[in-house]
Amino acid sequence: MSRATERGSVSIEVAVLAPAFIALMVLAGVAGRSAVAAETIDAAAHDAARAASISRTAAEARRDARNAAQQQLDWRGLSCTDTPTLTFSGSVGRETTSFDEAYGSALGQNATVTVTVACRVSFRDLRLNAVPGMPSENRIEASFTSPLDRYRSRR
């Protein structure tokens, strides 16, 4: 086979492979952004649960948890497409209860609080029409449970 018959084959290969390579790069960007967002949401849930567990009342705990989660999200620079949602729950002994009931538990009794943080992360700037079915955003959620001090007074 002579060089004349192979002329232009590289151009055709590039034209065929370029869209696949671009799609692969976009998908890598989506995976990377999802991983960073998941780590950030996990850290926000951890900080929120810890802040809630050292508060004296359920109302203070909710406020402190929201502030701690927002500070973590701001510090790490994660922008949610909507306001992050925090869900609160608790347990007394081994029974699942409401957040308020965990704070109402008797001194000396094991109680925990759980904070779940959820956030929608946008991929609109990474969207590529060549990749059918690619989501424009993803909801990421993380929970963390922290114990209440058994011998610390709660109101």
Buried (B, 14 or more C-beta within 10 A) or exposed (E): EEEEEEEEEEEEEEEEEEEEEEBEEBBEBBEEBBEBBBBBBBBBBBBBBBBBBEBEEBEBBBBBBBEBBBBBBEEBEBEBBEEBBBEBBBBBEEEEBBBBBBBBBEEEEEBBBBBBBBBBBBBEEBBBEEBEEBEEBBBBBBBBBBEBEEEEEBE
